[in-house]
Amino acid sequence: MDTKYIFVTGGVVSSLGKGIISASIGKLLQARGYRITIQKFDPYINIDPGTLNPYEHGECYVTVDGMETDLDLGHYERFTGIHTTRNNSITTGRIYKTVIDRERHGDYLGKTIQVVPHITDEIKRRMLHEAGKYDFVITEVGGTIGDIESAPFMEAIRQLRWELGRNAVCVHLTYVPYLKAAGELKTKPTQHSVKELQSMGIQPDILVLRTERHLDDALRMKVASFCNVDLECVVQSEDMPSIYEVPVSMQRQGLDSAIMRKIGIPVGETPAMKSWHDFLDKQRHATSEVHIGLIGKYDLQDAYKSIRESLYLAATYNDVKAKLHFVNSEDITRENVAEKLQDLAGIIICPGFGSRGIEGKIVAAEFTRTHDIPTFGICLGMQMIVIEFARNVLGYKDANSAEMDDKTPHNVIDMMEEQKTITEMGGTMRLGAYECELKEGSRVAQAYTAQADSSLFTLHSSLTISERHRHRYEFNNKYLEEYEAKGMKCVGINPTTNLVEIVEIPEKRWYIGTQFHPEYSSTVLHPHPLFMDFIKACITTTNFTN
């Protein structure tokens, strides 16, 4: 069949959950047997979010082909299990850069370059890029209707709606607030949002109403009547105990059925989604809590979104609830580390860039190593584990990363020689998926193998994995033999470059660092082996007190 297009837009306020709704639509269509992909178009002018402070935009997600993207792509992958690429994440900056580069090359034959048609044509080209590869392409547009920077995207959608006919639908997400003083739910913001969308030439086919309270049929009928939308196409997205309940709620209200009817596809039977419901049942029935500390410098939930979700997923499959505690590494000292980490069954030493907060991470790594508390260092977190070990076990008190101190005589973390001549921002980064060979008999090899045996995760070959990276600096192989001799084993090696990808201390209950980001590979139906094994170790750990 011809590729069908679903455009997801938002109104009233930002952060309503367009990414979750887009991912839920994708999951529901997948369950019906359709091939899907999901795109995110962001109106900001940055080429990508790679240089943005996490406080600006939350975590930076990385695709298998090395594109730094919006965190919503993490939702897409966790819900659907698809692998996104650079084609799934487009910004205004990339659009304009492409058009300007073509103009400089002479491709427009001296024409005056304008937003319409040149910018909008490039947006349309990107939106249609996956035509023929998938049955459905879901396109989420960031921002809010009425934002000046979103206007070219709305114009592109308007044109495509006419060009594609019944092969395209528009799903508009709005907000229905509850006014406590009046005791009423108000539909006026939704009406204004739809009116704004209509003024751009787009009539929404389906409305998803975000609400903190249940909406009755009378209110839905009012919205349908005032916004020219069929009643069956007005669905509500109430606050849920878990974001993973949203696809089930959308299916129960017939969102996927409404989309198919609008496009002209027979609806058929509603898929059972047994594996998804099994996961939700485990999540609902888990009563015991395991307390995990996130040692980082960004006190913002979205800054470590994929790590948080990976821990929640792994905890669910271990029949417990993950209770996460953020511990600001800038506040950790030798004097207070026991107090800061008390009652935690395990810690994650979080990734990041820059020197702020690293000494606190190093202190935390020493404390958990010497007290045998399960510890998982990710990317920069792995490097902090390596530096701590060099200082306190190898005896190099001035050991550091060349990123933090380029004059240190013991640069146990350093940049590869071929990287040092690159000056473009981001150009020195190792981005995307790289292979890693696991050492037979290691704790990580056992974790991956056990998960593969349970069919929840797939090894590329017997002991070869592929994981995603986002970093500049590497373990300095000059010190490898010293580390191994003193008990920190390098148990994961890139077969092409011989770079160290994983370290562990086998004598500890669970003390592992990965140069890659395993959280990017964890999905609802396939939780990551290392998070699964880490949670399992935390569950068997007796909580400690100072």
C-alpha positions in Angstrom: 0.0 0.0 0.0 1.0 3.6 -0.4 2.9 5.1 2.6 0.5 6.9 5.0 1.5 10.0 6.9 0.4 11.1 10.4 1.3 14.6 11.5 1.3 15.2 15.3 1.1 18.9 16.4 0.6 20.5 19.8 -1.2 23.6 21.1 -1.8 25.7 24.2 1.4 24.9 26.1 4.6 22.9 25.5 5.5 19.6 27.3 2.1 18.1 26.8 3.6 14.8 25.7 3.5 14.8 21.9 6.4 12.4 22.0 4.6 9.9 24.1 1.5 10.2 21.9 3.5 9.8 18.7 5.3 6.7 20.2 2.0 5.3 21.3 0.5 5.7 17.9 3.5 3.9 16.4 3.2 1.1 18.9 -0.5 0.6 18.2 0.0 0.5 14.4 3.0 -1.9 14.9 0.7 -4.2 16.8 -1.6 -4.3 13.8 1.4 -5.5 11.7 2.3 -2.3 10.0 5.9 -1.1 9.3 6.3 2.3 11.0 8.9 5.0 11.6 8.6 8.2 13.6 10.3 11.6 12.8 10.8 14.6 15.0 11.0 18.1 13.4 12.3 20.6 15.9 11.9 24.4 15.2 15.1 25.5 16.9 18.0 26.8 14.7 20.7 24.6 16.2 21.9 22.0 13.8 21.3 19.4 16.5 20.9 19.4 20.3 24.5 18.1 20.8 25.8 21.4 22.0 22.8 22.3 24.2 23.0 22.4 27.9 20.8 19.6 29.3 18.9 22.3 31.3 17.9 23.7 27.9 16.6 20.5 26.3 17.0 17.5 28.5 19.3 14.7 27.5 20.8 14.3 24.1 19.8 11.0 22.6 22.1 9.3 20.0 21.0 7.2 17.1 22.8 4.1 15.9 24.3 6.1 13.0 25.7 8.7 15.3 23.1 11.6 15.1 22.7 13.6 18.3 18.9 14.1 18.6 16.0 15.2 20.8 15.1 12.9 23.7 11.7 12.1 22.1 13.6 9.7 19.8 14.3 7.7 22.9 10.6 7.4 23.6 10.1 6.3 20.0 12.7 3.5 20.3 11.7 2.4 23.8 8.0 2.0 22.8 8.4 0.5 19.4 11.9 -1.1 19.3 12.7 0.6 16.0 16.2 2.0 15.3 16.0 5.6 14.4 18.7 7.4 12.3 19.6 10.9 11.3 16.6 10.9 9.0 14.3 10.8 12.0 15.6 14.0 13.6 15.4 17.3 11.7 15.9 20.9 13.0 15.3 24.3 11.4 19.1 24.7 11.4 19.6 21.6 9.2 16.8 22.7 6.9 18.2 26.2 6.4 21.8 24.9 6.1 20.8 22.6 3.3 19.0 25.3 1.4 21.8 27.8 1.9 24.5 25.3 0.8 22.5 24.6 -2.3 22.1 28.3 -3.0 25.9 28.8 -2.7 26.4 25.9 -5.0 24.2 27.5 -7.6 21.4 24.9 -7.6 18.6 27.5 -7.7 19.8 29.1 -10.9 19.9 32.6 -9.5 16.4 32.6 -8.0 15.5 34.6 -4.9 15.5 32.1 -2.0 12.4 32.4 0.1 10.7 30.6 3.0 8.0 29.7 0.6 8.6 27.7 -1.5 12.3 26.8 -0.9 12.3 26.2 2.9 8.9 24.6 2.9 9.9 22.4 -0.1 13.0 21.2 1.8 10.8 20.4 4.8 8.4 18.5 2.6 11.2 16.6 1.0 12.5 15.5 4.5 9.0 14.6 5.6 8.5 12.4 2.5 12.1 11.0 2.6 11.0 7.5 3.9 8.2 7.1 1.3 7.9 3.5 0.2 10.0 2.1 3.0 7.2 2.1 5.6 3.4 1.7 5.8 3.1 4.7 8.2 5.4 7.6 8.8 4.6 9.5 12.0 5.9 13.1 12.0 5.9 15.0 15.3 6.5 18.8 15.1 8.1 20.3 18.2 6.9 23.5 19.8 3.4 25.0 20.0 1.0 26.2 17.4 1.4 30.0 17.0 5.1 29.9 17.6 6.7 32.0 14.9 9.5 29.5 14.3 6.9 26.7 13.7 5.2 28.5 10.8 7.2 27.0 7.9 6.5 23.5 9.3 2.8 24.2 9.5 2.8 25.5 5.9 4.6 22.4 4.8 2.0 20.2 6.5 -0.8 22.3 5.0 0.5 21.7 1.5 1.1 17.9 2.1 -2.4 17.5 3.4 -3.7 18.6 0.1 -1.2 16.7 -2.0 -1.5 13.4 -0.1 -5.3 13.5 0.2 -6.6 10.5 2.4 -3.0 9.3 2.8 -2.4 11.9 5.5 -4.1 12.8 8.8 -3.4 15.5 11.4 -3.5 14.6 15.1 -3.5 17.7 17.3 -2.7 17.5 21.0 -4.1 20.2 23.3 -4.7 20.9 27.0 -8.0 21.0 28.9 -7.2 22.7 32.3 -9.2 22.3 35.5 -9.9 25.6 37.3 -10.1 24.7 41.0 -11.7 27.9 42.0 -14.6 27.4 39.5 -14.6 23.7 39.9 -14.7 23.4 36.1 -12.8 21.9 33.2 -12.3 24.5 30.5 -12.3 23.8 26.7 -11.6 27.3 25.6 -7.8 26.9 25.3 -8.4 23.9 23.0 -10.9 25.8 20.9 -8.4 28.7 20.5 -5.6 26.2 19.6 -7.7 24.6 16.9 -8.8 28.0 15.6 -5.1 28.9 15.3 -4.4 25.7 13.4 -7.3 26.3 11.1 -6.1 29.8 10.4 -3.0 28.2 9.0 -5.1 26.1 6.7 -5.0 22.9 8.6 -8.1 21.2 10.0 -7.2 18.6 12.6 -8.7 15.1 12.0 -8.2 13.9 15.6 -7.9 15.7 18.9 -6.0 14.3 21.9 -7.0 16.2 25.0 -4.4 16.3 27.8 -6.1 16.4 31.1 -5.5 15.8 34.8 -9.2 14.8 35.3 -11.5 12.5 33.4 -13.5 14.2 30.7 -17.1 13.1 30.3 -18.9 12.6 26.9 -20.7 15.9 27.2 -17.4 17.8 27.3 -16.0 15.7 24.4 -19.1 16.4 22.4 -18.7 20.1 23.0 -15.1 20.0 21.8 -16.1 17.9 18.8 -18.9 20.4 17.9 -16.8 23.6 18.3 -13.7 22.2 16.5 -15.4 20.4 13.6 -14.0 17.0 14.6 -16.0 13.7 14.8 -16.8 12.6 18.4 -15.0 9.3 18.0 -11.9 11.3 17.0 -11.8 13.2 20.3 -9.8 11.2 22.8 -8.4 12.1 26.2 -4.9 11.6 27.5 -5.3 11.5 31.3 -2.4 11.5 33.7 -1.3 7.9 34.1 0.7 6.1 36.8 3.2 5.2 34.0 3.9 6.5 30.5 3.7 2.9 29.3 0.0 2.9 30.2 -0.7 5.5 27.4 -0.7 3.1 24.4 -3.3 0.9 26.2 -5.4 3.9 27.0 -5.2 5.2 23.4 -6.2 1.7 22.1 -9.1 1.5 24.5 -10.4 4.8 23.2 -9.9 3.7 19.6 -7.2 6.2 18.6 -5.6 3.7 16.1 -9.1 2.7 14.8 -10.0 6.4 14.2 -6.7 7.0 12.3 -7.3 3.9 10.1 -10.9 5.0 9.3 -9.8 8.5 8.4 -7.2 7.0 6.0 -9.6 4.5 4.6 -8.1 1.3 5.8 -10.3 -1.5 7.2 -10.1 -1.5 11.0 -10.3 -5.2 11.7 -9.8 -6.8 15.2 -8.1 -5.0 18.0 -4.6 -6.5 18.6 -4.1 -8.2 22.0 -0.6 -6.7 22.7 0.0 -9.6 25.2 3.7 -8.8 25.8 2.9 -5.2 26.5 0.1 -6.1 28.9 2.4 -8.7 30.6 4.9 -5.9 31.2 2.2 -3.6 32.6 1.0 -6.4 34.9 4.5 -6.8 36.3 4.8 -3.1 36.8 1.5 -2.8 38.6 2.1 -5.8 40.9 5.7 -4.9 42.0 5.6 -3.7 45.6 9.2 -3.9 46.9 11.4 -0.9 46.2 15.1 -0.8 45.3 16.7 2.6 46.0 19.2 3.7 43.4 21.3 6.9 43.5 22.0 8.9 40.3 25.3 10.7 40.9 25.4 13.7 38.5 25.4 17.4 38.1 22.1 18.1 36.3 19.2 18.3 38.8 16.7 17.9 36.1 14.6 14.7 35.5 15.0 14.9 31.7 18.8 15.2 31.8 19.1 11.5 32.5 15.9 10.4 30.9 17.1 7.2 29.1 19.0 6.1 32.2 15.9 6.6 34.4 13.7 4.7 32.0 16.2 1.9 31.7 16.3 1.5 35.4 12.5 1.5 35.7 12.2 -1.1 32.9 14.9 -3.4 34.4 13.3 -3.1 37.9 9.9 -4.1 36.5 11.4 -7.3 35.0 13.1 -8.0 38.3 9.6 -7.6 40.0 10.5 -4.5 42.0 10.0 -0.7 41.7 13.1 1.5 41.1 13.1 4.4 43.5 15.6 6.9 42.1 17.4 9.5 44.1 19.4 12.3 42.5 22.6 13.2 44.3 24.4 16.3 43.1 28.0 15.4 42.7 29.1 19.0 43.4 27.8 18.5 46.9 29.7 15.3 47.6 32.8 15.4 49.8 34.8 12.8 51.7 33.2 14.1 54.9 29.6 13.7 53.8 29.7 10.9 51.2 28.5 8.2 53.6 25.6 10.4 54.6 24.8 11.3 51.0 24.7 7.7 49.8 23.2 6.0 52.9 20.3 3.6 52.3 21.1 3.3 48.6 21.3 -0.2 47.3 23.4 0.9 44.3 24.5 3.9 42.4 24.8 5.1 38.8 27.7 7.5 38.1 26.1 9.5 35.3 27.6 10.7 32.0 28.3 14.4 31.2 30.9 16.8 29.9 33.2 19.2 31.6 35.0 19.3 34.9 32.2 20.6 37.1 31.2 18.0 39.7 33.8 15.3 38.8 35.6 15.3 42.1 32.3 14.4 43.8 31.9 11.5 41.4 35.4 10.3 42.1 34.7 10.4 45.9 31.5 8.5 45.4 33.3 5.9 43.3 35.9 5.3 46.0 33.3 5.0 48.7 31.2 2.4 46.8 34.3 0.5 45.7 35.7 0.2 49.2 32.2 -0.6 50.7 31.3 -3.0 47.9 28.2 -1.3 46.8 26.9 -2.1 43.3 28.2 0.7 41.0 27.5 1.4 37.4 29.6 4.1 35.7 28.4 5.2 32.3 30.6 7.1 29.8 32.1 9.9 31.9 31.0 7.8 34.9 33.3 5.0 33.7 36.1 7.5 33.3 35.6 8.6 36.9 35.9 5.0 38.0 39.1 4.6 36.1 40.6 7.9 37.6 39.6 6.9 41.1 41.3 3.5 40.8 44.5 5.2 39.4 44.6 7.6 42.3 43.8 5.2 45.2 45.0 1.8 44.0 47.7 2.4 41.4 49.1 5.2 43.5 49.0 8.0 41.0 47.5 10.8 43.2 47.6 13.3 40.3 45.9 10.9 37.8 43.2 12.6 35.7 41.6 12.9 32.3 43.3 15.1 29.8 39.8 16.7 29.3 40.0 18.0 32.9 43.7 18.6 33.2 45.8 18.6 30.0 49.0 18.9 32.1 48.5 15.8 34.2 51.5 13.4 34.0 49.2 10.5 34.4 46.5 11.0 31.8 44.7 7.6 32.3 41.9 9.1 30.2 43.1 10.8 27.0 42.1 11.7 23.5 43.3 9.6 20.6 46.1 11.1 18.5 44.1 11.3 15.3 41.4 13.3 17.2 43.7 16.0 18.4 44.0 17.8 15.0 40.2 18.2 14.6 38.8 21.6 15.5 35.1 21.6 14.6 32.7 21.4 17.5 31.6 17.8 17.8 34.1 16.6 15.2 36.2 14.9 17.8 33.3 12.9 19.2 32.9 9.1 18.8 29.2 8.9 18.0 26.9 6.1 17.2 27.1 2.3 17.4 30.5 0.5 17.6 31.3 -3.1 18.2 32.7 -4.5 21.4 34.1 -7.9 22.1 33.4 -9.2 25.6 36.0 -11.2 27.6 34.7 -14.7 28.1 33.8 -15.4 31.8 33.5 -11.8 32.7 30.5 -10.5 34.6 29.3 -8.4 31.6 29.6 -11.4 29.3 27.5 -13.5 31.7 24.9 -10.7 31.8 24.6 -10.4 28.1 24.6 -14.1 27.6 21.9 -14.7 30.2 19.7 -12.0 28.6 20.2 -13.5 25.1 19.3 -16.9 26.5 16.0 -15.4 27.8 15.4 -13.9 24.3 15.1 -10.4 25.7 18.3 -9.2 24.1 20.3 -10.3 21.0 24.1 -10.7 20.8 25.5 -9.8 17.4 27.6 -13.0 17.6 28.9 -15.2 20.5 30.6 -12.5 22.5 30.3 -9.4 20.3 27.9 -6.6 21.1 27.1 -3.3 19.4 26.5 -0.2 21.6 26.2 3.6 21.1 28.8 6.1 22.0 28.9 9.9 22.7 32.3 11.0 24.0 35.7 12.3 23.0 38.2 10.8 25.5 39.2 7.2 25.9 40.9 4.9 28.3 44.7 5.3 27.9 45.9 1.8 26.9 49.4 2.7 28.2 48.1 1.9 31.7 46.1 -1.2 30.8 48.6 -3.8 32.2 48.8 -1.9 35.5 45.0 -1.8 35.9 44.7 -5.5 35.1 47.5 -6.4 37.6 45.8 -4.5 40.4 42.3 -6.0 39.8 40.4 -3.7 37.4 39.9 -5.8 34.3 39.3 -4.5 30.8 36.6 -6.9 29.7 35.2 -5.1 26.6 37.5 -4.1 23.7 36.7 -2.5 20.4 37.9 -5.1 17.8 39.0 -2.4 15.3 40.7 0.2 17.4 41.6 -1.9 20.5 40.0 0.8 22.6 38.7 -0.2 26.1 34.9 -0.2 26.2 34.2 -1.9 29.5 36.0 -2.2 32.9 35.0 -4.2 35.9 36.4 -5.3 39.2 35.4 -9.1 39.4 36.0 -9.4 43.2 33.3 -6.8 43.9 29.6 -7.6 44.0 29.0 -5.4 40.9 31.4 -2.7 39.9 31.3 -2.0 36.2 32.0 1.0 33.9 31.1 1.3 30.2 32.5 3.8 27.8 29.3 3.5 25.8 25.7 4.4 26.7 23.7 1.2 27.2 20.6 3.2 28.1 20.1 4.0 24.5 19.5 0.3 23.7 16.9 -0.5 26.4 13.3 -0.9 25.3 10.0 -1.8 27.0 10.0 -5.4 25.6 13.9 -5.8 25.6 15.4 -4.2 28.7 19.2 -3.9 28.6 21.2 -6.8 30.0 23.5 -4.6 32.1 20.7 -2.7 33.7 18.9 -6.0 34.4 22.0 -7.5 36.0 22.7 -4.3 37.9 19.2 -4.2 39.4 19.5 -7.9 40.3 22.8 -7.1 42.2 21.1 -4.2 44.0 18.2 -6.3 45.1 20.6 -8.7 46.8 22.5 -6.0 48.5 21.7 -5.2 52.1 21.1 -1.4 52.4 23.8 0.2 54.5 23.8 3.1 56.9 26.6 5.2 58.2 
